[in-house]
Amino acid sequence: MSKTFASYAFGCRVNQAEKEELDRELLSFGFQYSIADPSIYIINSCAVTAKAEREARQFINQIKRKHPKAKIIITGCAATKWIREKITIGNADWVIDNTSKNYIIRVLTKKEENNSFHIDAKFCDRNKWRHYIGSYNKYLSSRRLLLKIQDGCQKFCTYCIVPYLRKKAKSKSIKYLVSGIKELEDKISEVILTAVNTQAYGLDTKESFVDLIKNIMERTKVPRISFGSIDPGSIDRKFLAFYKKYADSQRLIDFFHIPLQSASNKILKLMERGYTLEEYSEKINTLVKINPFAFIGTDIIAGFLDETDSDYEDTYNYLAQSPIAKFHIFRFSLRQPTAAFYLARRLQEPSPLVKAKRARWLANLGRQKYRKFLVKHIGLTFPALFLDKRKNDYQEALLDNQIPVFIKSSKNLSGDIKQVKIEALKEDKLVGRII
């Protein structure tokens, strides 16, 4: 077999981080990344909604048409679900569940069979850091490392299928993670900590999320430390005190994606989210009080079971007046075997048309709020990390709250951190200059 490969990740940043780790390991075994002519194509799938599953199937078929000789490996949450439900995916050569995902590299490099594989226990040692920064990777090419710190979830929110597909929470130790970052700290400008559930970090290792961040701050030299999605339960007094202490350090990035899902306490209780709107609101208000330029994002589910017009209006009105500047809208998707699947026997689900309208109205509000937040930056100066992304004479950079800005530059500044002054908002994008 020709030793070329390509890969793609659907869904969350955890999926993306897993993809990148697989990429680095394949490269370390002598494989070459080739989007034009891959002999192997690895797809890390998502099953958070029925739409996510459908998109994964469509992508598999597209890849098979484009690369008919490539062996297609599908893994991730959708793959796990399809295996359990005995669903055949015709154009996939191997369908590998989340539990066996860790062994893909050893299978490809040590043992290969037609359309099936056998896992040997000796293939389980894959916890090694690789020293490769690839120009094909949108994160690594900008000297940004997506780092998976935790997997699995113990919460079992009634709508969520993820705990059934990723199983119990499991964390990587602080010692392991800090050691890995230290090996790469001269090659990266930012580390992005990603987890399925940050609140579950350290439950098995007797450590904490804040202790992890503290150790990275104190024991590594990486210039920027940022987060993927943060569970509301992680924003506790210890976290807020830590953020207040380091908010002016310019190393801790002021972007917090904290899923809310609904601003109706009735719906939050049905979802079994474990907090009230008032508790959530107090946390994000404290973050913004510490730093008015903290960028708060969230997830919202439109059309959950028994969501009335009044419940929806509670969510819309709260988002309109809250400091949340960006939201990602999901239309509720009934997933078996979640608790919501059984609650649907007695609770009414809003119609697809109602869900679509509510999602559209929320998305419109989100665009208005995001634009208003951008305007706050005009005339001010921020440190910015330059990305490996250009448009005409402009290069994209990320401020210290992850807001994108476009800077006119003749040089490729990818991975560099520069002070930039924000000068204008053009076509809903910030434009600035290096000072």
N, C-alpha and C positions, 0 to 999 in steps of 0.2 A: 504494500500500500504506500502511495505517495504520502510523505509526512507534511501535509498542509492541512490547515483547519481554519474555520471561521466560527463565530459564536454570536448569540443574541440573547438578551434578557428582557422579558416582559415584567411589568409590575413594579414592585418596590425597589428601593436602593439595596436591600438585603440581597435580592436576586441579582442585581448588578454587581455587588461586591463578590458574590459567589462566582459569577461568570468571570470576573477579573482574576480571581484566585486560580480558577481552572486554566485560564489563558496563560498565566505566568508559569504554572507547572508544566503545561504542554511545551511552552517555549524552552523551558529548562531541560526538557527531554529531547530537544533537537527538532521539534516541529516548527514550521513556519506559518505565520498568520497570512492567509490569502483570501481576501473577500472575492477575488476574481475566479479562483480555481481551487476551492477547498476539496480535499478528499474526505474530510469529516466536518460536519456542521452540528454544533451543540446548541440546543435551544433550551433556555431555562424559563419554564412556563409559569403562569399565574392562574389561580382559580378563584380569586376573590369575588368575581361576578360571573354570570353566564356569558356576558360579553367578552370577558377576558379569555375564557375557554374557547369561544368561537374565533377570536382573533388569533389564538395560538394555532388552531387547526388550519385556518386560512394561510397563515405564514408557512407552516410546514409544507402545504401543497405548493405555495409559490416557490419555495426553496427547491423542492423536488423538480419542478418544471425548469427552473433556472440551472440547477446543477444535478442532472439525472444520475450521474455516476457517484455523487457524494453519498457517504453513509450519514444518515440523519439520526442524531441522538437527542431524544426529548426527555427532559428531566424537570424537576420542580413540582409545584403544587398541583397543577393540572395533570401532569403525568402520574403523580401519586393517586389522584382521584380516579383517573381512567383505569389504572391497574386494579384498584379495589372494585370498581364497577364492571370489570372485565370488558371494557370498551376497546375495540381494536382500532388503532390509528394506522391506516393503510400505508402511508408514505413514510412512516418512521421505521428505521431499521432496529433501533433499540429504544425501549421506553423504560426509564430507570426512575425509581421512586426517590423521595428525599432522603430516606435512610441510606440508600446505596449510592447516592450522589457523590459521597466522599471517595468512592473507589473508582470513579470513571477513569482517572488518569492511569491507575495501575492496570485496569482492564485493557486500556488502549495500548499500553506500552509492554505489558507482560503476557496477556492472553486475549485472543480474539477468535470468535466463532461466528458463523453465519446466523444473524438475527437472534442470537442468544448469547448469554455469557454466564460464567460461573464465578462467584466471589470466593476468593481464598483469603483466610485470615491474615496471611503474610502480606497482603496488599493494603493493610489498614494504616500503615505509617505514612501519612501524607502531610503532617503538621510541620512543614518546612517553609521558611521564607525564601523567596526568589528575588534575585537582584536584576530585575529587568524593567525598564521603563519604555513602553512601546509607543511609537508615534501613531499607531492605529487607534489608540484608546483615548476617548474624549476626556477622561479624567487624568490618566497618567501623562498624556502629552502636555498637560498644563501643570504637571508636578503636583497633582492632587491624588491622594490615596484613599479609596473607599475601603474601610476596614470593618469587617463583620465582627462584632464583639459578643453576640448572643444569638441564640436560635430558640424557637419554640415559644409557647405562651401558656400560662396557667389560668388566664382570666375567663375564657369561654363566654365572651359577650354573645348574646343570643343570636345575632345576625351573622357571626363570623365563623367561617369554615377553617380558618388557618390553624387553630389548635389541633384540629382533627388530622391535619395533613403534615404538620411539623412537630407534633407531639410535645412532650414536656420541655420546660425551659432548661436550656443548657448554656453555660457561659464559658468564655475563654478567660483564663486567669489574668490578673493585672500583670503578673510577672511575665507571662508569655506575650501579652500585647505590647507592653513597654519594650521588651527585648526586640520584638519585630520592628517597632517604630524606630528604635535606636539604630538598627542596622540600615534603615532606609532614610534616616533623617537628613543626610546630606544630599539626597536625591529628590526630596519632596518639599513643597512649600505649605502643604495643608494636608491634614488627616481628617477624614470625615467618618465619625463613629456611627455605625449603622447596627440596628437590632430589630428583631421582630417585636420585642417588648422591652424597652429600657427599664421598666419597673421590675422586671424579672432578673435583671443583671445581678449576678452575685448570689442569688438565692442558693445555688448549689456549691459555690466556692467560698461562701461566708464573707463576701466582699460587697462593695456598693458601687453604684454608678458614679457618685460624687468622688469616691476614693480613686476610681479609675481616672477620671478627668484630672484630679489633683496630682496623681503620679505622673501623668503625661506632661502636665504643666511643669512640674518640678524636676523630672528626670530626663526629659528630652529637649531638643532644641528646635523642634518643628515650629515654624513661625505662626501657623494658624491651626486651631483646633475647632472643628465644627461638628454639627450633629445632623443625622437624618431625622426621622420622626421620633419625638419624645412623648412617652405616655404621660398623661396628666398626673399620674401618681408619682412620677419622678420629680415633678416640680414641687418638692416639699420644702420645709424650712431650711434644711441642710443645704439643698441645692440653691435656694434663693440667697442664703448667706454667702455661699461660695461665689455665686455670680456677682453679688455686690462687691465682694473683695477684689475680684479680677476683672470687673467690667471695663476698667480703663487700661488694661494690659495690652490691648490691640492683638492679643493672641487668641483669646476666646471670642469666637465669631458670634455676633449678635443676631442670629437667625434661629427661631424656634418654631418648628412645625409640630403643633400640639393638637391631635385630633379631638374635636368636640362631638361630632356626629349629629347632635340636635341641641337646641336651646330650650326645649320643652322638658321640664322635669318629669312629666308623665312618660314621655318617650325614652328619656335616659334610664328611667327605672325599668321599663319594658326591655330595653337593650341590656340591662344589667351592667352598666358602665362603671358603677361604683363611686360616683360622685354626683353632686348636684350642680346646677348651673351657677349658683352662687359661689360654690367652692372653686369651680373652674375659673370664674370671672375674677375672683380675688387673686388667683395665681398670676394670670396674665397681666392684670393691672399692676401688680407688684413689679413684674419684669419691665414694663414700660415706664414705671416710676423710677426705677434704677437707671434706665437708659431710654429716653424718648424715641431714639432711632432703632430700638430693637424691632426687628421685622418678625411679626407673628403671623404664621400661616396655620391653616387647619383643614380637616376633612369634615364634610357634611354629607349625611345620607338623606336623600330626598325620597319621601314616600314610604317610610317604615310602616309596619303594621299598626293600624289604628291611629295613624297620623291624620288628624282632622285639619280643616282650614285654620282653626285657631292655633293648633300646635305648630303648623307651618309658619303662621304669622309671628308667633313667639320667636321662632328661629330667625326669620327675616329681620324683625325689628331689633333683636339683640345684635345680630351681625352688623346692622346698619350703624349702631351707636358704639360698638365695642372697638378696642384698639386692633382687632384682627384686620390685617391688610390684604390677605389673599386667602381664598378658599378653593379647595378641590372638591367638586361635587360628584357624588356617586348616586345613581338611581338604585333604590333598594332592589336586591336580587335574592330571591328565596333560594337558600342553599341547603340541601340535605347532607348530613343529618343534624344540622344546627337546631337549637331550641326553637328558633323562630319558625322552622319548618313545621313544628308541631303546634306552636302557638297560632299558626295560620288556620287551624281547624276551627278556632273560635273568634279570632280577630280578623277584621276586614283589611285587606290589602288595597291601597289606593290603585286606581286604574293606571295603565301605562300612559294614557294621555295626561292624567293629573300629575304623575311623576315627572313627565317631560316638561310640563309647564312650570312646576315648582323648581326643577333643576335649572331651567332656562332663566327664570327670574333671579334665582340666587347667583347664577353665573354673571348676569348683567350687573348685579349689585357688586359682585367681586371685582369686576373690571373697573367700576367707578371708584371703589375704595383703594384699589391698587394704584390707580393713576393719582389720586389725591395724596397717597403716601409718597409717591415718587416726587411730586412737586415740593415736598418738604425739604428735599436734599439740595435744591438749586441754590447756588451761591456759597455752598459749604465745601469743606475739604475733608477727604477721607483716604485712608490707605486702601489700595485696590490690588488684587491679584489678577494678573493678565492671563487670559485663556488662549488656547491654541485655536482661536476662532476669529476669522476676519470677514469683513464685508466691505468691499471696495477699499478705500484708504483707511478704514477704521478697524481697530482691534477691540474685541470685547474684554472687559475686566469685571471682577466682582468686588464690590465694596466690602467693608468689614461686617456688613449685615447680609451679605450675599445678594444684594440688589445689583443687577447688571448695569454697566455703563459703557458707552462706546467712545473710544479715544482715537483721535487721528494720529497715526504713527507709521513711519516708513520702515521701522525695524520690527522684527518678530520678538516681542517681549514675553513670550509664553513662560509662565512660571515665576516671573519677576513680580515683586511687590513695590509699587510706587505710590507716592502721594498724588492724588488727582483732585482737581477742583471741578465741581459740577456746574455747568454753565447754562444748560437749557434742557427742555423736554421737547423732543421732536418725534412725531409719529408714535407717541406713547413710549419713547425710549429716552433715557438720560444720555446726554452728551457732555463730555468734559475734556480736560486737558491735564497733562502732567505738569506739576509745579516743582 
